[in-house]
Amino acid sequence: MLRIFTCLIVGLSSLFVTACSSVADDDVSPACISNFTDTLIAQLLAQPKQNPVAEITQYTYQGQTVYLVTGGSTAGAAGTTLNYLFDTCGNILCAATGGPNGQGDGRCPGFQTNATNPVLVWRDPR
């Protein structure tokens, strides 16, 4: 499962890496994929059900709307699953949480304490 989740994230990053250049606050650039979360949900549903179940949660972080994707198997590799943070264009900003120390990859410092306004956008219903 961890391998599937990792492949999914790598696939998503290659799909969205050129989707847009930058986003100011909640404005969506015309070059962005307008239905980013719909595309992400479809890709998550195309994978086997994850344990823990996949979720997409919207936050405000550093004045920007962002989406944290959580879920994936940690069996056999306790706590090593990274949870990726996307901007509104679908660009990966960082692995905000997860990993061996629970702090992600360190590229979004303070996410866990500074992210506000969590809204569950989607939870895998399977």
C-alpha positions as CSV (number, residue, x, y, z in Angstrom):
1,M,0.0,0.0,0.0
2,L,2.8,2.4,0.8
3,R,4.3,1.8,-2.6
4,I,0.9,2.5,-4.3
5,F,0.5,5.7,-2.3
6,T,4.0,6.8,-3.2
7,C,3.4,6.1,-6.9
8,L,0.1,8.0,-6.7
9,I,1.9,11.1,-5.2
10,V,4.7,10.9,-7.8
11,G,2.1,10.6,-10.6
12,L,0.1,13.6,-9.2
13,S,3.2,15.7,-9.0
14,S,4.1,15.0,-12.6
15,L,0.5,15.7,-13.7
16,F,0.3,19.0,-11.8
17,V,3.8,20.4,-11.8
18,T,3.1,22.7,-14.8
19,A,-0.5,23.4,-14.0
20,C,0.1,27.0,-12.8
21,S,2.8,29.3,-11.8
22,S,1.6,30.9,-8.6
23,V,-1.5,31.7,-6.7
24,A,-2.2,34.8,-4.7
25,D,-4.6,34.1,-1.8
26,D,-7.6,32.3,-3.1
27,D,-7.4,33.5,-6.7
28,V,-7.0,30.7,-9.2
29,S,-4.8,31.4,-12.2
30,P,-6.4,30.7,-15.6
31,A,-3.5,28.2,-16.1
32,C,-4.6,26.2,-13.1
33,I,-6.6,23.0,-13.4
34,S,-10.0,24.3,-12.3
35,N,-11.2,21.0,-10.9
36,F,-8.0,20.0,-9.2
37,T,-9.7,18.3,-6.2
38,D,-12.1,16.4,-8.5
39,T,-9.1,15.1,-10.5
40,L,-7.3,14.2,-7.3
41,I,-10.4,12.3,-5.9
42,A,-10.7,10.4,-9.2
43,Q,-7.0,9.3,-8.9
44,L,-7.4,8.3,-5.3
45,L,-10.5,6.2,-6.1
46,A,-8.6,4.5,-8.9
47,Q,-6.2,3.1,-6.3
48,P,-7.1,0.3,-3.8
49,K,-8.7,1.5,-0.6
50,Q,-6.0,2.9,1.8
51,N,-5.6,2.2,5.4
52,P,-6.0,4.6,7.1
53,V,-8.6,5.8,4.6
54,A,-7.6,8.6,2.2
55,E,-8.8,12.2,3.0
56,I,-8.4,15.6,1.5
57,T,-8.6,18.5,4.0
58,Q,-8.5,22.1,3.0
59,Y,-6.6,24.6,5.2
60,T,-5.4,28.2,5.2
61,Y,-1.6,28.2,5.5
62,Q,0.5,31.3,5.1
63,G,-2.5,33.2,3.6
64,Q,-3.1,30.6,0.9
65,T,-5.7,27.9,0.5
66,V,-4.0,24.5,0.5
67,Y,-5.1,20.9,0.5
68,L,-3.5,18.1,2.6
69,V,-3.9,14.6,1.4
70,T,-3.7,12.0,4.2
71,G,-4.1,8.3,4.3
72,G,-2.1,5.3,3.1
73,S,-0.7,2.2,4.7
74,T,1.9,2.4,7.4
75,A,2.0,-1.3,7.9
76,G,5.5,-2.6,8.2
77,A,6.9,1.0,8.1
78,A,5.3,2.6,11.1
79,G,4.9,6.4,10.6
80,T,6.8,6.6,7.3
81,T,3.9,7.7,5.1
82,L,4.3,11.3,4.0
83,N,1.2,13.4,3.7
84,Y,1.5,15.9,0.8
85,L,0.3,19.5,0.7
86,F,-1.0,20.9,-2.6
87,D,-1.8,24.5,-3.6
88,T,-5.0,25.3,-5.5
89,C,-3.3,24.5,-8.8
90,G,-2.3,21.0,-7.7
91,N,1.4,21.8,-7.2
92,I,3.0,19.9,-4.4
93,L,4.3,22.4,-1.8
94,C,5.8,19.9,0.6
95,A,5.1,16.8,2.6
96,A,3.6,18.7,5.5
97,T,3.1,15.8,7.9
98,G,4.0,12.2,8.3
99,G,7.3,10.5,8.0
100,P,9.5,9.1,10.7
101,N,9.3,12.2,12.9
102,G,5.7,13.2,12.0
103,Q,6.9,16.6,10.7
104,G,6.9,15.7,7.0
105,D,9.9,16.8,4.9
106,G,10.6,20.1,6.7
107,R,9.7,22.3,3.7
108,C,6.5,23.6,5.3
109,P,7.8,24.6,8.7
110,G,5.1,25.2,11.3
111,F,2.3,23.7,9.2
112,Q,0.9,21.7,12.1
113,T,0.7,24.7,14.4
114,N,0.0,27.5,11.9
115,A,-2.5,25.9,9.4
116,T,-6.0,27.2,10.2
117,N,-9.6,26.7,9.1
118,P,-9.6,22.9,8.4
119,V,-12.4,21.7,6.2
120,L,-12.8,18.1,5.2
121,V,-13.2,18.2,1.5
122,W,-13.4,14.4,0.8
123,R,-13.0,11.1,2.6
124,D,-12.9,7.9,0.7
125,P,-16.3,6.3,1.1
126,R,-15.2,2.7,0.4
